[in-house]
Amino acid sequence: MIKLFKKKKTSRKTWLWEFSKKLLVICFMIYIAHFIFSIVAMWHFRDVTYLNTFIEQNTDMLKFAVIGYLGKAGIENVFKIKNNTPPSDGSDDSFDGGDSM
């Protein structure tokens, strides 16, 4: 029997990575939708007194989401690099946890 569809193996790391990417995209979409809604409301009521506060507050929310995602990606990259480096032959001067005296 020929398999037409390969079942994709998903691990917990893959799910978390995809989830964080989806979460960042959702935050960005909410930011854009809120921005468009506020612009339309300010245009309709002809009142832009709260525009400065709106921009500051919503940009902070998006900034924290992006910084959080970049931090998570950076930590993942550190572990990926750490796991892919060949073992040291002992010639470097790094601390190995043993007594040197």
C-alpha positions in Angstrom: 0.0 0.0 0.0 1.4 3.4 -1.0 1.4 6.1 1.7 0.2 9.3 0.2 0.6 11.4 3.4 3.5 11.3 5.7 2.6 11.7 9.3 4.7 14.5 10.7 6.4 13.8 14.0 5.8 16.6 16.4 7.8 17.0 19.6 7.1 19.2 22.5 9.9 21.6 21.3 8.4 21.9 17.8 4.9 22.5 19.2 6.3 25.2 21.6 8.3 26.9 18.7 5.3 26.9 16.5 3.0 28.1 19.3 5.3 31.1 20.1 5.5 32.0 16.5 1.7 31.9 16.2 1.4 33.9 19.4 3.6 36.6 18.0 1.7 36.7 14.8 -1.6 36.9 16.7 -0.3 39.8 18.8 0.8 41.6 15.7 -2.7 41.1 14.1 -4.4 42.3 17.2 -2.1 45.4 17.2 -3.0 46.2 13.6 -6.7 45.6 14.1 -6.8 47.8 17.2 -4.8 50.5 15.4 -7.2 50.5 12.4 -10.3 50.5 14.7 -8.9 53.4 16.7 -8.0 55.4 13.6 -11.5 54.9 12.2 -13.1 55.9 15.6 -10.9 59.0 15.9 -11.8 60.0 12.4 -15.5 59.4 13.0 -15.6 61.4 16.2 -13.0 63.9 14.9 -11.1 63.7 18.1 -7.4 62.7 18.1 -6.5 63.8 21.7 -5.9 60.2 22.8 -3.7 59.2 19.8 -0.4 59.7 21.6 -1.5 57.5 24.6 -2.9 54.9 22.2 0.4 54.7 20.3 2.5 54.4 23.4 0.4 51.8 25.2 -0.1 49.5 22.2 3.5 49.8 21.0 4.6 48.7 24.5 2.4 45.6 24.3 3.9 44.7 20.9 7.4 45.5 22.0 7.2 43.1 25.0 5.8 40.4 22.7 8.7 40.8 20.2 11.3 41.0 23.0 9.9 37.9 24.6 10.0 36.0 21.3 13.6 37.2 20.6 14.7 36.2 24.1 13.2 32.7 23.7 14.7 32.3 20.2 18.1 33.4 21.6 18.0 30.9 24.4 17.0 28.1 22.0 19.9 29.1 19.8 22.4 29.0 22.7 21.3 25.4 23.5 21.4 24.4 19.8 24.9 25.8 19.5 25.9 24.1 22.7 24.6 20.7 21.6 26.2 20.9 18.1 29.8 21.9 19.2 32.3 19.1 19.3 33.6 18.1 22.7 36.7 19.9 23.8 40.1 18.1 23.9 41.0 19.8 27.2 43.5 22.2 25.6 41.4 25.3 26.3 41.6 27.3 29.5 37.9 27.0 30.4 36.8 26.0 33.9 35.8 22.4 33.9 34.5 22.2 37.5 37.5 20.2 38.9 40.1 21.3 41.3 43.0 22.9 39.5 45.4 23.2 42.5 
